Amino acid sequence: MLEKIVKILGWVVIGVSALIGILFFVQDAKTLETALEAMKDLPSDMKILEVEKTADAWGGLVLNASIVLFIICAVMAVGFAIYKFITDAIDNPKSAIKPAIALGAVALLVIISYSMASDAIRQFLGSDNFEITASTSKWVETSLYGMYILFGIAVVALIYTEVSRIWR
């Protein structure tokens, strides 16, 4: 039953994506042509600004639709994984041990990364163009530390695998 629902929702997402793509190229192509035709007699410096505005407006539909579809797919993936975990845990509690350990390991990784992260707002070229808060800075640094830790674990696991093959 769950597999049918997932398959149907997958086809719905593919259909919506195709529909948005078709609408983007069919409907907005004429708008783009009209806008480009209107600015052909402008001086080059003004033309550059107008082309940038037109391009931003033209690509906005696809970008926003992509973000919405990504969020829908991510929520569905996490939701179905949680549903599967709960139903398996109810049917066979021993099968829930490994996923629970993995979830605990991820939680531990986030806690360690968060405790290592600083909430200091870094200054870099172009940082004045963004609204960076202490909380945003801390979570960005948390994700960076998390990736560093995962990379380190991957390197250690790779080295261990290769060295253990030598001793066999």
DSSP file (Angstrom, degrees, kcal/mol; ACC not computed):
  #  RESIDUE AA STRUCTURE BP1 BP2  ACC     N-H-->O    O-->H-N    N-H-->O    O-->H-N    TCO  KAPPA ALPHA  PHI   PSI    X-CA   Y-CA   Z-CA
    1    1 A M     >        0   0    0      0, 0.0     4,-2.0     0, 0.0     5,-0.1   0.000 360.0 360.0 360.0 -47.7    0.0    0.0    0.0
    2    2 A L  H  >  +     0   0    0      1,-0.2     4,-2.6     2,-0.2     5,-0.2   0.880 360.0  55.7 -62.9 -37.6    2.7    2.4    1.0
    3    3 A E  H  > S+     0   0    0      1,-0.2     4,-2.4     2,-0.2    -1,-0.2   0.880 106.5  50.3 -64.2 -37.3    4.7    1.6   -2.2
    4    4 A K  H  > S+     0   0    0      2,-0.2     4,-2.7     1,-0.2    -1,-0.2   0.913 110.6  49.4 -65.5 -41.9    1.7    2.5   -4.3
    5    5 A I  H  X S+     0   0    0     -4,-2.0     4,-2.8     2,-0.2     5,-0.2   0.929 112.2  47.8 -62.7 -44.9    1.3    5.8   -2.5
    6    6 A V  H  X S+     0   0    0     -4,-2.6     4,-2.4     1,-0.2    -1,-0.2   0.917 112.9  48.7 -61.9 -43.6    5.0    6.6   -3.0
    7    7 A K  H  X S+     0   0    0     -4,-2.4     4,-2.1     2,-0.2    -2,-0.2   0.919 112.9  47.2 -64.0 -43.5    4.8    5.7   -6.7
    8    8 A I  H  X S+     0   0    0     -4,-2.7     4,-2.2     1,-0.2    -2,-0.2   0.933 113.2  47.8 -64.1 -45.8    1.7    7.8   -7.3
    9    9 A L  H  X S+     0   0    0     -4,-2.8     4,-2.4     1,-0.2    -1,-0.2   0.872 109.6  54.4 -64.2 -35.8    3.2   10.8   -5.4
   10   10 A G  H  X S+     0   0    0     -4,-2.4     4,-2.3    -5,-0.2    -1,-0.2   0.923 109.4  46.6 -61.6 -44.2    6.4   10.4   -7.4
   11   11 A W  H  X S+     0   0    0     -4,-2.1     4,-2.6     2,-0.2    -2,-0.2   0.859 110.2  53.9 -66.7 -34.6    4.5   10.5  -10.7
   12   12 A V  H  X S+     0   0    0     -4,-2.2     4,-2.7     2,-0.2    -2,-0.2   0.929 109.4  47.6 -63.5 -44.4    2.6   13.6   -9.5
   13   13 A V  H  X S+     0   0    0     -4,-2.4     4,-2.4     2,-0.2    -2,-0.2   0.909 112.7  48.9 -63.4 -41.9    5.8   15.4   -8.7
   14   14 A I  H  X S+     0   0    0     -4,-2.3     4,-2.5     2,-0.2    -2,-0.2   0.919 112.4  48.8 -63.1 -42.9    7.2   14.5  -12.1
   15   15 A G  H  X S+     0   0    0     -4,-2.6     4,-2.6     2,-0.2    -2,-0.2   0.915 111.5  48.1 -63.1 -44.0    4.0   15.7  -13.8
   16   16 A V  H  X S+     0   0    0     -4,-2.7     4,-2.5     2,-0.2    -1,-0.2   0.906 111.7  51.1 -63.4 -41.0    4.0   19.0  -11.9
   17   17 A S  H  X S+     0   0    0     -4,-2.4     4,-2.3    -5,-0.2    -2,-0.2   0.927 111.8  46.5 -61.4 -45.2    7.7   19.5  -12.8
   18   18 A A  H  X S+     0   0    0     -4,-2.5     4,-2.6     2,-0.2    -2,-0.2   0.912 112.0  51.1 -63.9 -42.0    7.0   18.8  -16.5
   19   19 A L  H  X S+     0   0    0     -4,-2.6     4,-2.8     1,-0.2    -2,-0.2   0.912 110.7  48.0 -62.0 -43.3    4.0   21.1  -16.4
   20   20 A I  H  X S+     0   0    0     -4,-2.5     4,-2.5     2,-0.2    -1,-0.2   0.906 111.8  50.7 -64.8 -41.0    6.0   24.0  -14.8
   21   21 A G  H  X S+     0   0    0     -4,-2.3     4,-2.1     2,-0.2     5,-0.2   0.921 112.1  46.2 -61.5 -44.4    8.8   23.5  -17.4
   22   22 A I  H  X S+     0   0    0     -4,-2.6     4,-2.8     1,-0.2     5,-0.4   0.935 113.6  48.5 -64.5 -46.2    6.3   23.6  -20.3
   23   23 A L  H  X>S+     0   0    0     -4,-2.8     4,-1.8     1,-0.2     5,-1.1   0.892 109.7  54.4 -59.8 -39.2    4.6   26.7  -18.9
   24   24 A F  H  X5S+     0   0    0     -4,-2.5     4,-0.7    -5,-0.2    -1,-0.2   0.939 116.3  34.9 -60.8 -48.6    7.9   28.3  -18.3
   25   25 A F  H  <5S+     0   0    0     -4,-2.1     4,-0.3     3,-0.2    -2,-0.2   0.833 125.3  39.2 -80.6 -31.4    9.1   27.9  -21.9
   26   26 A V  H  X5S+     0   0    0     -4,-2.8     4,-0.6    -5,-0.2    -3,-0.2   0.945 125.0  31.9 -82.6 -51.1    5.8   28.4  -23.7
   27   27 A Q  H  X5S+     0   0    0     -4,-1.8     4,-0.7    -5,-0.4     3,-0.4   0.933 124.5  41.2 -75.5 -46.4    4.1   31.1  -21.7
   28   28 A D  H  X<S+     0   0    0     -5,-1.1     4,-2.4    -4,-0.7    -1,-0.2   0.639  97.4  76.5 -81.4 -13.2    7.2   33.2  -20.6
   29   29 A A  H  > S+     0   0    0     -4,-0.3     4,-2.4     1,-0.2    -1,-0.2   0.915  97.2  46.9 -63.6 -41.3    9.0   33.0  -23.9
   30   30 A K  H  X S+     0   0    0     -4,-0.6     4,-2.4    -3,-0.4    -1,-0.2   0.884 110.6  52.6 -67.6 -37.5    6.7   35.6  -25.5
   31   31 A T  H  X S+     0   0    0     -4,-0.7     4,-2.3     2,-0.2    -2,-0.2   0.912 110.7  48.1 -62.3 -42.1    7.1   37.8  -22.4
   32   32 A L  H  X S+     0   0    0     -4,-2.4     4,-2.7     2,-0.2     5,-0.2   0.923 110.8  50.0 -65.0 -44.7   10.9   37.6  -22.7
   33   33 A E  H  X S+     0   0    0     -4,-2.4     4,-2.3     1,-0.2    -2,-0.2   0.912 111.7  48.9 -60.8 -42.4   10.8   38.3  -26.4
   34   34 A T  H  X S+     0   0    0     -4,-2.4     4,-2.0     2,-0.2    -1,-0.2   0.916 112.3  48.0 -63.0 -44.1    8.6   41.4  -25.8
   35   35 A A  H  X S+     0   0    0     -4,-2.3     4,-1.1     1,-0.2    -2,-0.2   0.903 113.1  47.4 -65.7 -41.3   10.9   42.7  -23.1
   36   36 A L  H  < S+     0   0    0     -4,-2.7     4,-0.3     1,-0.2     3,-0.3   0.882 111.1  51.7 -67.9 -37.2   14.0   42.2  -25.1
   37   37 A E  H >< S+     0   0    0     -4,-2.3     3,-1.0    -5,-0.2     4,-0.3   0.880 107.0  54.3 -64.8 -37.8   12.4   43.9  -28.1
   38   38 A A  H 3< S+     0   0    0     -4,-2.0     3,-0.3     1,-0.2    -1,-0.2   0.769 111.3  44.5 -69.0 -25.5   11.4   46.9  -26.0
   39   39 A M  T >< S+     0   0    0     -4,-1.1     3,-1.1    -3,-0.3    -1,-0.2   0.309  80.9  99.1-103.8  11.1   15.0   47.4  -24.8
   40   40 A K  T <  S+     0   0    0     -3,-1.0    -1,-0.2    -4,-0.3    -2,-0.1   0.781  85.3  48.5 -69.4 -24.6   16.9   47.1  -28.1
   41   41 A D  T 3  S+     0   0    0     -3,-0.3    -1,-0.2    -4,-0.3    -2,-0.1   0.408  88.7 108.7 -94.8   2.2   17.1   50.8  -28.6
   42   42 A L  S <  S-     0   0    0     -3,-1.1    -3,-0.0     1,-0.1     2,-0.0  -0.383  81.2 -95.1 -74.9 155.3   18.4   51.6  -25.1
   43   43 A P     >  -     0   0    0      0, 0.0     4,-2.6     0, 0.0     3,-0.3  -0.336  42.2-106.8 -64.1 156.6   22.0   52.7  -24.4
   44   44 A S  H  > S+     0   0    0      1,-0.2     4,-2.1     2,-0.2     5,-0.1   0.843 116.5  51.6 -61.4 -38.2   24.2   49.8  -23.5
   45   45 A D  H  > S+     0   0    0      1,-0.2     4,-1.3     2,-0.2    -1,-0.2   0.902 115.3  42.2 -67.8 -38.1   24.6   50.6  -19.8
   46   46 A M  H  > S+     0   0    0     -3,-0.3     4,-2.4     2,-0.2    -2,-0.2   0.846 110.9  57.5 -72.7 -33.4   20.8   50.9  -19.3
   47   47 A K  H  X S+     0   0    0     -4,-2.6     4,-2.7     1,-0.2     5,-0.2   0.894 103.2  53.6 -63.7 -39.3   20.3   47.8  -21.5
   48   48 A I  H  X S+     0   0    0     -4,-2.1     4,-2.1     1,-0.2    -1,-0.2   0.932 110.6  46.2 -60.6 -46.1   22.5   45.8  -19.1
   49   49 A L  H  X S+     0   0    0     -4,-1.3     4,-2.2     1,-0.2    -2,-0.2   0.909 113.8  48.1 -63.8 -42.3   20.4   46.8  -16.1
   50   50 A E  H  X S+     0   0    0     -4,-2.4     4,-2.6     2,-0.2    -2,-0.2   0.882 110.2  51.6 -67.6 -38.1   17.1   46.1  -17.9
   51   51 A V  H  X S+     0   0    0     -4,-2.7     4,-2.8     2,-0.2    -1,-0.2   0.904 109.4  50.9 -64.7 -40.1   18.4   42.7  -19.1
   52   52 A E  H  X S+     0   0    0     -4,-2.1     4,-2.4    -5,-0.2    -2,-0.2   0.932 111.9  46.7 -62.0 -45.3   19.3   41.8  -15.5
   53   53 A K  H  X S+     0   0    0     -4,-2.2     4,-2.3     2,-0.2    -2,-0.2   0.924 114.4  47.5 -61.8 -44.6   15.9   42.8  -14.3
   54   54 A T  H  X S+     0   0    0     -4,-2.6     4,-2.6     1,-0.2    -2,-0.2   0.909 112.1  49.3 -64.5 -42.3   14.1   40.8  -17.0
   55   55 A A  H  X S+     0   0    0     -4,-2.8     4,-2.3     2,-0.2    -1,-0.2   0.898 110.6  50.7 -64.9 -40.2   16.3   37.8  -16.5
   56   56 A D  H  X S+     0   0    0     -4,-2.4     4,-0.7    -5,-0.2    -1,-0.2   0.926 114.8  43.0 -62.7 -43.9   15.6   37.8  -12.7
   57   57 A A  H  X S+     0   0    0     -4,-2.3     4,-0.5     1,-0.2     3,-0.3   0.879 113.7  52.1 -69.1 -37.3   11.9   38.1  -13.3
   58   58 A W  H  < S+     0   0    0     -4,-2.6     3,-0.4     1,-0.2     4,-0.4   0.897 113.9  41.1 -69.2 -41.0   11.9   35.5  -16.1
   59   59 A G  H  X S+     0   0    0     -4,-2.3     4,-2.2     1,-0.2    -1,-0.2   0.538  92.7  87.5 -84.7  -6.3   13.7   32.8  -14.1
   60   60 A G  H  X S+     0   0    0     -4,-0.7     4,-2.8    -3,-0.3     5,-0.3   0.872  83.8  54.8 -62.2 -39.0   11.8   33.5  -10.8
   61   61 A L  H  X S+     0   0    0     -4,-0.5     4,-2.5    -3,-0.4    -1,-0.2   0.942 111.9  42.4 -60.6 -49.1    9.0   31.1  -11.7
   62   62 A V  H  > S+     0   0    0     -4,-0.4     4,-2.5     2,-0.2    -1,-0.2   0.902 115.1  50.1 -67.4 -40.4   11.3   28.1  -12.2
   63   63 A L  H  X S+     0   0    0     -4,-2.2     4,-2.1     2,-0.2    -2,-0.2   0.945 113.9  44.1 -63.9 -47.8   13.5   28.9   -9.2
   64   64 A N  H  X S+     0   0    0     -4,-2.8     4,-2.4     1,-0.2    -2,-0.2   0.904 114.3  50.1 -64.0 -41.0   10.5   29.2   -6.9
   65   65 A A  H  X S+     0   0    0     -4,-2.5     4,-2.7    -5,-0.3    -1,-0.2   0.890 109.5  51.8 -64.5 -38.7    8.8   26.1   -8.3
   66   66 A S  H  X S+     0   0    0     -4,-2.5     4,-2.4     2,-0.2    -1,-0.2   0.903 109.6  49.2 -64.1 -40.8   12.1   24.2   -7.9
   67   67 A I  H  X S+     0   0    0     -4,-2.1     4,-2.4     2,-0.2    -2,-0.2   0.931 112.6  47.3 -63.9 -45.0   12.3   25.2   -4.3
   68   68 A V  H  X S+     0   0    0     -4,-2.4     4,-2.5     1,-0.2    -2,-0.2   0.926 113.3  47.9 -63.4 -44.7    8.7   24.2   -3.6
   69   69 A L  H  X S+     0   0    0     -4,-2.7     4,-2.6     1,-0.2    -1,-0.2   0.887 110.9  51.7 -64.4 -38.3    9.2   20.9   -5.3
   70   70 A F  H  X S+     0   0    0     -4,-2.4     4,-2.7    -5,-0.2    -1,-0.2   0.928 110.8  47.7 -62.6 -44.3   12.4   20.2   -3.4
   71   71 A I  H  X S+     0   0    0     -4,-2.4     4,-2.6     2,-0.2     5,-0.2   0.917 112.0  49.9 -63.8 -42.7   10.7   20.9   -0.1
   72   72 A I  H  X S+     0   0    0     -4,-2.5     4,-2.4     1,-0.2    -2,-0.2   0.935 113.3  46.0 -60.8 -45.8    7.7   18.7   -1.0
   73   73 A C  H  X S+     0   0    0     -4,-2.6     4,-2.6     2,-0.2    -2,-0.2   0.898 112.9  49.6 -65.3 -40.6   10.1   15.8   -2.0
   74   74 A A  H  X S+     0   0    0     -4,-2.7     4,-2.5     2,-0.2     5,-0.3   0.917 112.0  47.9 -64.9 -42.8   12.2   16.3    1.2
   75   75 A V  H  X S+     0   0    0     -4,-2.6     4,-2.9     1,-0.2    -2,-0.2   0.911 113.2  48.7 -64.0 -41.9    9.1   16.3    3.4
   76   76 A M  H  X S+     0   0    0     -4,-2.4     4,-2.8    -5,-0.2     5,-0.3   0.924 111.7  48.8 -63.8 -43.7    7.8   13.2    1.7
   77   77 A A  H  X S+     0   0    0     -4,-2.6     4,-1.9     2,-0.2    -2,-0.2   0.936 116.9  40.8 -62.6 -47.0   11.1   11.3    1.9
   78   78 A V  H  X S+     0   0    0     -4,-2.5     4,-2.5     2,-0.2     5,-0.2   0.916 115.6  51.7 -67.6 -42.5   11.5   12.1    5.6
   79   79 A G  H  X S+     0   0    0     -4,-2.9     4,-2.5    -5,-0.3    -2,-0.2   0.919 111.8  44.8 -61.4 -45.7    7.8   11.5    6.3
   80   80 A F  H  X S+     0   0    0     -4,-2.8     4,-2.7     2,-0.2    -1,-0.2   0.858 112.0  53.0 -69.2 -33.8    7.7    8.1    4.7
   81   81 A A  H  X S+     0   0    0     -4,-1.9     4,-2.4    -5,-0.3    -2,-0.2   0.919 111.7  45.6 -65.0 -42.4   11.0    7.1    6.4
   82   82 A I  H  X S+     0   0    0     -4,-2.5     4,-2.6     2,-0.2    -2,-0.2   0.918 113.3  50.2 -65.7 -42.8    9.5    8.0    9.8
   83   83 A Y  H  X S+     0   0    0     -4,-2.5     4,-2.7     1,-0.2     5,-0.2   0.929 112.1  47.1 -60.0 -45.9    6.3    6.1    8.9
   84   84 A K  H  X S+     0   0    0     -4,-2.7     4,-2.4     1,-0.2     5,-0.2   0.897 112.0  51.1 -63.7 -41.1    8.3    3.0    7.8
   85   85 A F  H  X S+     0   0    0     -4,-2.4     4,-2.3     2,-0.2    -2,-0.2   0.924 112.5  45.7 -62.0 -45.4   10.4    3.2   11.0
   86   86 A I  H  X S+     0   0    0     -4,-2.6     4,-2.1     2,-0.2    -2,-0.2   0.926 114.0  47.2 -67.0 -44.6    7.3    3.4   13.3
   87   87 A T  H  X S+     0   0    0     -4,-2.7     4,-2.3     1,-0.2    -1,-0.2   0.900 114.4  47.4 -65.8 -38.7    5.4    0.6   11.5
   88   88 A D  H  X S+     0   0    0     -4,-2.4     4,-3.2    -5,-0.2     7,-0.3   0.886 110.8  52.3 -66.5 -38.0    8.5   -1.6   11.6
   89   89 A A  H  < S+     0   0    0     -4,-2.3    -2,-0.2    -5,-0.2    -1,-0.2   0.862 111.6  46.4 -66.5 -35.0    9.1   -0.8   15.2
   90   90 A I  H  < S+     0   0    0     -4,-2.1    -2,-0.2    -5,-0.2    -1,-0.2   0.921 118.3  41.3 -71.6 -43.6    5.5   -1.7   16.1
   91   91 A D  H  < S+     0   0    0     -4,-2.3    -2,-0.2     1,-0.3    -3,-0.2   0.913 137.5   8.5 -70.4 -43.5    5.6   -5.0   14.1
   92   92 A N    ><  -     0   0    0     -4,-3.2     3,-1.5    -5,-0.2     4,-0.4  -0.810  63.7-168.5-142.9  95.4    9.1   -6.0   15.1
   93   93 A P  G >  S+     0   0    0      0, 0.0     3,-1.2     0, 0.0     4,-0.2   0.778  86.1  62.7 -59.7 -28.1   10.7   -4.0   17.9
   94   94 A K  G >  S+     0   0    0      1,-0.2     3,-1.2     2,-0.2     4,-0.4   0.802  94.6  61.9 -67.9 -26.6   14.2   -5.6   17.4
   95   95 A S  G <  S+     0   0    0     -3,-1.5    -1,-0.2    -7,-0.3     3,-0.1   0.646  95.0  63.1 -73.4 -12.2   14.3   -4.1   13.8
   96   96 A A  G <> S+     0   0    0     -3,-1.2     4,-1.7    -4,-0.4    -1,-0.2   0.510  81.6  82.1 -88.5  -4.8   14.1   -0.6   15.3
   97   97 A I  H <> S+     0   0    0     -3,-1.2     4,-2.3    -4,-0.2     5,-0.2   0.954  90.6  45.8 -68.4 -50.1   17.4   -0.9   17.1
   98   98 A K  H  > S+     0   0    0     -4,-0.4     4,-2.4     1,-0.2     5,-0.2   0.927 114.9  46.0 -63.4 -46.6   19.8   -0.1   14.2
   99   99 A P  H  > S+     0   0    0      0, 0.0     4,-2.6     0, 0.0    -1,-0.2   0.885 112.4  52.4 -62.9 -34.7   17.8    2.9   12.9
  100  100 A A  H  X S+     0   0    0     -4,-1.7     4,-2.3     2,-0.2    -2,-0.2   0.895 109.6  48.8 -66.5 -38.6   17.5    4.2   16.5
  101  101 A I  H  X S+     0   0    0     -4,-2.3     4,-2.3     2,-0.2    -1,-0.2   0.916 112.0  49.0 -65.1 -42.7   21.3    3.9   16.9
  102  102 A A  H  X S+     0   0    0     -4,-2.4     4,-2.1     2,-0.2    -2,-0.2   0.909 111.7  48.9 -63.0 -41.9   21.9    5.7   13.6
  103  103 A L  H  X S+     0   0    0     -4,-2.6     4,-2.3     1,-0.2    -1,-0.2   0.893 111.1  50.3 -64.2 -39.9   19.5    8.5   14.6
  104  104 A G  H  X S+     0   0    0     -4,-2.3     4,-2.6     2,-0.2    -2,-0.2   0.881 108.7  52.4 -64.3 -38.4   21.2    8.8   17.9
  105  105 A A  H  X S+     0   0    0     -4,-2.3     4,-2.4     2,-0.2    -2,-0.2   0.900 110.2  47.9 -65.0 -40.5   24.6    9.0   16.2
  106  106 A V  H  X S+     0   0    0     -4,-2.1     4,-2.4     2,-0.2    -2,-0.2   0.916 112.0  49.6 -65.5 -42.4   23.3   11.9   14.0
  107  107 A A  H  X S+     0   0    0     -4,-2.3     4,-2.4     2,-0.2    -2,-0.2   0.910 111.2  49.6 -62.1 -41.6   21.9   13.7   17.0
  108  108 A L  H  X S+     0   0    0     -4,-2.6     4,-2.7     2,-0.2     5,-0.2   0.903 109.5  52.0 -63.1 -41.4   25.2   13.3   18.8
  109  109 A L  H  X S+     0   0    0     -4,-2.4     4,-2.6     2,-0.2    -2,-0.2   0.917 111.1  47.0 -60.6 -44.1   27.0   14.6   15.7
  110  110 A V  H  X S+     0   0    0     -4,-2.4     4,-2.8     2,-0.2    -2,-0.2   0.908 112.6  49.7 -65.2 -41.6   24.7   17.7   15.7
  111  111 A I  H  X S+     0   0    0     -4,-2.4     4,-2.2     2,-0.2    -2,-0.2   0.926 113.5  45.4 -63.6 -44.7   25.2   18.3   19.4
  112  112 A I  H  X S+     0   0    0     -4,-2.7     4,-1.5     2,-0.2    -2,-0.2   0.935 115.3  47.2 -64.0 -45.9   29.0   18.0   19.2
  113  113 A S  H  X S+     0   0    0     -4,-2.6     4,-1.4    -5,-0.2    -2,-0.2   0.904 112.4  49.8 -62.8 -41.7   29.1   20.3   16.1
  114  114 A Y  H  < S+     0   0    0     -4,-2.8    -1,-0.2     1,-0.2    -2,-0.2   0.883 109.3  51.4 -65.4 -38.5   26.8   22.8   17.7
  115  115 A S  H  < S+     0   0    0     -4,-2.2    -1,-0.2     1,-0.2    -2,-0.2   0.803 111.8  47.5 -70.5 -26.5   28.9   22.9   20.9
  116  116 A M  H  < S+     0   0    0     -4,-1.5    -1,-0.2    -5,-0.2    -2,-0.2   0.733  95.2  96.3 -81.5 -23.4   32.0   23.6   18.8
  117  117 A A     <  -     0   0    0     -4,-1.4     2,-0.3    -5,-0.2    21,-0.1  -0.332  64.6-142.6 -74.8 149.0   30.4   26.3   16.7
  118  118 A S        -     0   0    0     19,-0.2    23,-0.2     2,-0.1    24,-0.1  -0.797   9.3-144.6-106.5 150.8   30.8   30.0   17.6
  119  119 A D        +     0   0    0     -2,-0.3    19,-0.2    19,-0.1    18,-0.2   0.250  58.5 127.8 -97.6  14.0   28.1   32.6   17.1
  120  120 A A        -     0   0    0     17,-0.1     2,-0.7     1,-0.1    -2,-0.1  -0.481  62.8-125.6 -69.3 137.6   30.6   35.3   16.1
  121  121 A I        -     0   0    0     -2,-0.2     2,-0.1    11,-0.1    -1,-0.1  -0.771  25.6-140.4 -89.1 115.9   29.6   37.0   12.9
  122  122 A R        -     0   0    0     -2,-0.7     2,-0.5     1,-0.0    10,-0.1  -0.460   5.4-136.8 -76.9 145.6   32.5   36.7   10.4
  123  123 A Q        +     0   0    0     -2,-0.1     2,-0.3     5,-0.0    -1,-0.0  -0.910  37.3 151.5-103.2 127.0   33.4   39.6    8.2
  124  124 A F    >   -     0   0    0     -2,-0.5     3,-2.5     0, 0.0     4,-0.3  -0.919  55.9 -62.9-146.0 170.1   34.3   38.8    4.6
  125  125 A L  T 3  S+     0   0    0     -2,-0.3    -2,-0.0     1,-0.3     0, 0.0  -0.397 125.2   9.2 -60.7 118.4   34.1   40.4    1.2
  126  126 A G  T >  S+     0   0    0     -2,-0.3     3,-1.7     4,-0.0    -1,-0.3   0.471  87.2 125.7  90.6   3.1   30.4   41.0    0.5
  127  127 A S  G X   +     0   0    0     -3,-2.5     3,-1.2     1,-0.3     5,-0.3   0.750  65.1  66.7 -67.8 -21.4   29.2   40.2    4.0
  128  128 A D  G 3  S+     0   0    0     -4,-0.3    -1,-0.3     1,-0.2    -3,-0.1   0.627  90.1  66.0 -73.7 -10.5   27.5   43.5    4.3
  129  129 A N  G <  S+     0   0    0     -3,-1.7     2,-0.3     2,-0.0    -1,-0.2   0.583  97.6  64.7 -82.7 -10.2   25.1   42.4    1.5
  130  130 A F  S <  S-     0   0    0     -3,-1.2     2,-1.1    -4,-0.2    -4,-0.0  -0.829  80.3-128.2-115.3 150.7   23.6   39.7    3.7
  131  131 A E        +     0   0    0     -2,-0.3     2,-0.6     2,-0.0    -3,-0.1  -0.778  38.8 179.0 -94.3  90.4   21.6   39.9    6.9
  132  132 A I        -     0   0    0     -2,-1.1     2,-0.2    -5,-0.3   -11,-0.1  -0.840   6.0-169.2 -99.7 122.5   23.7   37.5    9.1
  133  133 A T     >  -     0   0    0     -2,-0.6     4,-2.4     1,-0.1     5,-0.2  -0.580  37.2-107.4-101.5 169.4   22.5   37.0   12.6
  134  134 A A  H  > S+     0   0    0      1,-0.2     4,-2.2     2,-0.2     5,-0.1   0.883 121.4  51.5 -62.9 -38.2   24.4   35.3   15.4
  135  135 A S  H  > S+     0   0    0      2,-0.2     4,-2.4     1,-0.2    -1,-0.2   0.920 109.8  48.4 -65.5 -44.3   22.0   32.3   15.2
  136  136 A T  H  > S+     0   0    0      1,-0.2     4,-2.4     2,-0.2     5,-0.2   0.926 111.8  50.0 -60.9 -45.0   22.6   32.0   11.4
  137  137 A S  H  X S+     0   0    0     -4,-2.4     4,-2.3     1,-0.2    -1,-0.2   0.901 110.4  50.2 -60.3 -42.2   26.3   32.1   11.9
  138  138 A K  H  X S+     0   0    0     -4,-2.2     4,-2.2     1,-0.2    -1,-0.2   0.911 112.2  46.3 -65.3 -42.6   26.2   29.4   14.6
  139  139 A W  H  X S+     0   0    0     -4,-2.4     4,-2.2     2,-0.2    -1,-0.2   0.860 111.6  51.4 -71.4 -34.2   24.1   27.1   12.5
  140  140 A V  H  X S+     0   0    0     -4,-2.4     4,-2.1     2,-0.2    -2,-0.2   0.937 112.9  45.7 -64.0 -45.2   26.3   27.6    9.4
  141  141 A E  H  X S+     0   0    0     -4,-2.3     4,-2.7   -23,-0.2    -2,-0.2   0.859 109.4  56.3 -66.5 -34.5   29.3   26.8   11.5
  142  142 A T  H  X S+     0   0    0     -4,-2.2     4,-2.4     2,-0.2    -1,-0.2   0.928 108.5  46.7 -60.4 -45.5   27.5   23.8   13.0
  143  143 A S  H  X S+     0   0    0     -4,-2.2     4,-2.2     2,-0.2    -2,-0.2   0.880 111.7  51.4 -66.7 -36.6   26.9   22.4    9.6
  144  144 A L  H  X S+     0   0    0     -4,-2.1     4,-2.5     2,-0.2    -2,-0.2   0.944 111.3  46.5 -64.2 -47.1   30.5   23.0    8.6
  145  145 A Y  H  X S+     0   0    0     -4,-2.7     4,-2.6     1,-0.2    -2,-0.2   0.889 110.9  53.9 -62.1 -38.1   31.9   21.2   11.7
  146  146 A G  H  X S+     0   0    0     -4,-2.4     4,-2.5    -5,-0.2    -1,-0.2   0.917 109.9  46.7 -60.9 -43.2   29.4   18.4   11.0
  147  147 A M  H  X S+     0   0    0     -4,-2.2     4,-2.6     2,-0.2    -2,-0.2   0.888 111.0  52.2 -67.0 -38.4   30.8   18.0    7.5
  148  148 A Y  H  X S+     0   0    0     -4,-2.5     4,-2.5     2,-0.2    -2,-0.2   0.926 111.3  47.1 -61.4 -43.9   34.4   18.1    8.8
  149  149 A I  H  X S+     0   0    0     -4,-2.6     4,-2.5     2,-0.2    -2,-0.2   0.929 113.1  47.8 -64.7 -45.1   33.6   15.4   11.3
  150  150 A L  H  X S+     0   0    0     -4,-2.5     4,-2.3     2,-0.2    -1,-0.2   0.891 111.7  50.8 -63.4 -38.8   31.9   13.2    8.7
  151  151 A F  H  X S+     0   0    0     -4,-2.6     4,-2.4     2,-0.2    -1,-0.2   0.920 110.4  49.6 -63.1 -43.4   34.7   13.7    6.3
  152  152 A G  H  X S+     0   0    0     -4,-2.5     4,-2.5     1,-0.2    -2,-0.2   0.907 110.6  49.5 -61.9 -42.3   37.2   12.7    9.0
  153  153 A I  H  X S+     0   0    0     -4,-2.5     4,-2.6     1,-0.2    -1,-0.2   0.902 110.6  51.0 -63.1 -40.6   35.2    9.6    9.8
  154  154 A A  H  X S+     0   0    0     -4,-2.3     4,-2.2     2,-0.2    -2,-0.2   0.904 110.9  47.9 -63.9 -41.7   35.1    8.7    6.0
  155  155 A V  H  X S+     0   0    0     -4,-2.4     4,-2.6     2,-0.2     5,-0.2   0.929 113.0  47.9 -65.2 -44.9   38.9    9.1    5.7
  156  156 A V  H  X S+     0   0    0     -4,-2.5     4,-2.8     1,-0.2    -2,-0.2   0.913 112.6  49.2 -62.2 -42.3   39.5    7.0    8.8
  157  157 A A  H  X S+     0   0    0     -4,-2.6     4,-2.4     2,-0.2    -1,-0.2   0.886 111.2  50.2 -64.5 -38.3   37.1    4.3    7.5
  158  158 A L  H  X S+     0   0    0     -4,-2.2     4,-2.2     2,-0.2    -2,-0.2   0.934 113.0  45.1 -64.5 -46.5   38.8    4.3    4.1
  159  159 A I  H  X S+     0   0    0     -4,-2.6     4,-2.8     1,-0.2     5,-0.2   0.923 113.0  51.1 -63.6 -43.9   42.3    3.9    5.7
  160  160 A Y  H  X S+     0   0    0     -4,-2.8     4,-2.6     1,-0.2    -2,-0.2   0.911 109.7  50.6 -60.0 -43.2   41.0    1.2    8.0
  161  161 A T  H  X S+     0   0    0     -4,-2.4     4,-1.2     1,-0.2    -1,-0.2   0.920 113.5  44.3 -61.8 -44.5   39.5   -0.7    5.2
  162  162 A E  H  X S+     0   0    0     -4,-2.2     4,-1.0     2,-0.2    -2,-0.2   0.908 115.4  47.0 -68.7 -41.7   42.6   -0.6    3.1
  163  163 A V  H  X S+     0   0    0     -4,-2.8     4,-1.2     1,-0.2     3,-0.4   0.891 108.9  54.9 -68.2 -38.4   44.9   -1.5    6.0
  164  164 A S  H  < S+     0   0    0     -4,-2.6     4,-0.4    -5,-0.2    -1,-0.2   0.801 102.7  57.7 -66.8 -26.9   42.7   -4.4    7.1
  165  165 A R  H >< S+     0   0    0     -4,-1.2     3,-0.7     1,-0.2    -1,-0.2   0.837 101.2  56.8 -69.1 -32.1   42.9   -5.8    3.6
  166  166 A I  H 3< S+     0   0    0     -4,-1.0    -1,-0.2    -3,-0.4    -2,-0.2   0.894 105.2  50.7 -65.0 -38.9   46.7   -6.0    3.9
  167  167 A W  T 3<        0   0    0     -4,-1.2    -1,-0.2     1,-0.2    -2,-0.2   0.505 360.0 360.0 -81.6  -4.4   46.5   -8.1    7.1
  168  168 A R    <         0   0    0     -3,-0.7    -1,-0.2    -4,-0.4    -2,-0.1   0.479 360.0 360.0 -81.3 360.0   44.2  -10.7    5.6
